Amino acid sequence: MIQVWGGKPNQSFDKMFPIKFWFVMSVATGYCVWLLFSPDRVAMMMATEPAEIARLSRFLYFRGWFLLIMIISTIYFYSKDKYIAIYSSFCFMLGSMNLVFDLFNVYGANLSRPTPELTILLIIRVAALCTMYSIVRHSGRVPEVKDRFNVFLPFRR
C-alpha cells in the first residue's frame, strides 16, 4: 500500500520536508513540555471535579512521557533513514486515534462550552495531523541525510 506513495527514481526531493518535520516536532515538543511540567494545570482546564482532575492529571503526565519517547524515536528514524514511510504512517495513525480519543475523553466536557484556547488547541492539533499526512504522502521524497534538518533548504537554489 505505501509503495504507491513512495517517490519515483527520477523525482526530486521535497524541499519543504524539513520545515514540515520541524513543525510537527515543535508542536509535539510543546505539548510534551506542557504535559510533563504542568499536568495539573492542564487537567484543571479540562475538568472541574477533584477526582476527575486527579485522574486526568495522571493520564496527561503519562501521555507526556509517551510523547517524549515518540519524539526521540521519530528523530532517530528520520536522521538514520530507517523506515521513514512506515514510522511516519504509524505516527499519523496514532496521532489520529489520540485526537479522536481525546475528543471523547479529555475534551468531552469542554466541547459543550468551547473556549478560544480549546479552539486554538484543536486547530493546532489538526494542522499538525494534516502536516503529518503530507509527510506520509511524500515519504519517498525525503532529502538527503545531510539536508534533512536544514530548514533553509527551500531557499537554496
C-alpha positions as CSV (number, residue, x, y, z in Angstrom):
1,M,0.0,0.0,0.0
2,I,2.7,2.5,0.8
3,Q,4.8,1.6,-2.2
4,V,2.5,3.7,-4.4
5,W,3.1,6.7,-2.1
6,G,6.9,6.5,-2.4
7,G,8.8,8.6,-4.8
8,K,9.8,7.7,-8.3
9,P,13.5,7.4,-9.1
10,N,13.5,10.4,-11.4
11,Q,11.5,12.6,-8.9
12,S,13.3,15.3,-7.0
13,F,13.1,15.5,-3.2
14,D,10.5,17.6,-1.3
15,K,12.2,20.9,-0.4
16,M,9.6,21.6,2.2
17,F,10.1,18.3,4.1
18,P,12.5,19.7,6.8
19,I,10.0,22.5,7.5
20,K,7.1,20.0,7.8
21,F,9.2,17.8,10.0
22,W,10.2,20.6,12.3
23,F,6.7,22.0,12.5
24,V,5.4,18.6,13.7
25,M,8.3,18.2,16.1
26,S,7.9,21.7,17.6
27,V,4.1,21.1,18.1
28,A,4.8,17.7,19.7
29,T,7.7,19.1,21.9
30,G,5.4,21.9,23.0
31,Y,2.7,19.5,24.0
32,C,5.3,17.2,25.7
33,V,6.7,20.0,27.8
34,W,3.3,21.3,28.7
35,L,2.1,17.8,29.7
36,L,5.2,16.9,31.7
37,F,5.7,20.1,33.6
38,S,2.1,21.2,34.3
39,P,-0.3,18.2,34.0
40,D,-2.3,19.6,37.0
41,R,-2.9,22.9,35.3
42,V,-3.9,21.2,32.1
43,A,-6.3,18.9,33.9
44,M,-7.9,21.9,35.7
45,M,-8.6,23.4,32.3
46,M,-10.3,20.3,31.2
47,A,-12.3,19.2,34.3
48,T,-13.9,20.7,37.4
49,E,-14.4,17.8,39.8
50,P,-11.4,17.0,42.0
51,A,-11.5,13.2,41.3
52,E,-11.6,13.8,37.6
53,I,-8.8,16.4,37.8
54,A,-6.6,13.9,39.7
55,R,-7.4,11.1,37.2
56,L,-6.8,13.4,34.2
57,S,-3.6,14.7,35.6
58,R,-2.1,11.3,36.0
59,F,-3.2,10.4,32.4
60,L,-1.8,13.5,30.9
61,Y,1.5,13.1,32.7
62,F,1.8,9.5,31.2
63,R,0.8,10.9,27.8
64,G,3.7,13.4,28.1
65,W,6.2,10.7,28.7
66,F,4.8,8.7,25.9
67,L,5.0,11.7,23.6
68,L,8.7,12.2,24.6
69,I,9.5,8.6,23.6
70,M,7.7,9.1,20.3
71,I,9.6,12.4,19.6
72,I,13.0,10.8,20.4
73,S,12.3,7.7,18.2
74,T,10.9,9.9,15.4
75,I,14.1,12.0,15.3
76,Y,16.2,8.8,15.4
77,F,14.3,7.1,12.5
78,Y,14.3,10.4,10.5
79,S,18.1,11.0,11.0
80,K,19.1,7.4,10.3
81,D,16.9,7.0,7.2
82,K,15.2,3.9,8.6
83,Y,11.6,3.0,7.8
84,I,10.5,6.6,7.4
85,A,7.4,5.8,5.5
86,I,6.3,3.1,7.9
87,Y,7.1,5.0,11.0
88,S,5.5,8.3,9.8
89,S,2.4,6.3,8.9
90,F,2.4,4.8,12.4
91,C,2.8,8.2,14.0
92,F,0.0,9.6,11.8
93,M,-2.4,6.8,12.7
94,L,-1.5,7.1,16.4
95,G,-2.0,10.9,16.3
96,S,-5.4,10.5,14.6
97,M,-6.5,7.9,17.1
98,N,-5.3,10.1,20.0
99,L,-7.2,13.1,18.7
100,V,-10.5,11.1,18.4
101,F,-9.9,9.5,21.9
102,D,-9.2,13.0,23.4
103,L,-12.3,14.4,21.8
104,F,-14.5,12.0,23.8
105,N,-12.5,11.5,27.0
106,V,-10.4,14.6,27.6
107,Y,-12.2,17.5,25.8
108,G,-15.7,15.9,26.2
109,A,-16.9,18.3,28.9
110,N,-15.4,21.3,27.2
111,L,-16.8,20.8,23.8
112,S,-20.3,21.8,25.1
113,R,-18.8,25.2,26.1
114,P,-15.7,25.7,23.9
115,T,-13.2,28.4,24.8
116,P,-10.9,30.2,22.4
117,E,-8.0,28.3,24.0
118,L,-9.6,25.0,23.3
119,T,-10.4,26.0,19.7
120,I,-6.7,27.1,19.1
121,L,-5.5,23.9,20.7
122,L,-7.7,21.8,18.4
123,I,-6.7,23.8,15.3
124,I,-3.0,23.3,16.1
125,R,-3.6,19.5,16.5
126,V,-5.5,19.3,13.3
127,A,-2.8,21.3,11.5
128,A,-0.1,19.0,12.8
129,L,-2.0,16.0,11.7
130,C,-2.5,17.4,8.2
131,T,1.2,18.1,8.1
132,M,1.9,14.6,9.3
133,Y,-0.3,13.3,6.4
134,S,1.8,15.3,4.0
135,I,4.9,13.8,5.4
136,V,3.5,10.3,5.0
137,R,2.4,11.2,1.5
138,H,5.8,12.5,0.5
139,S,7.9,10.0,2.4
140,G,9.5,8.8,-0.7
141,R,10.8,12.3,-1.5
142,V,12.9,12.8,1.7
143,P,16.0,15.0,1.2
144,E,19.5,13.5,1.5
145,V,20.7,12.9,5.1
146,K,22.9,16.0,5.1
147,D,19.9,18.2,4.3
148,R,17.2,16.5,6.5
149,F,17.4,19.1,9.3
150,N,18.1,22.1,7.1
151,V,15.0,24.4,7.4
152,F,16.6,26.8,4.8
153,L,16.5,24.0,2.2
154,P,13.5,25.6,0.3
155,F,15.5,28.8,-0.2
156,R,18.6,27.1,-1.6
157,R,18.9,27.0,-5.4
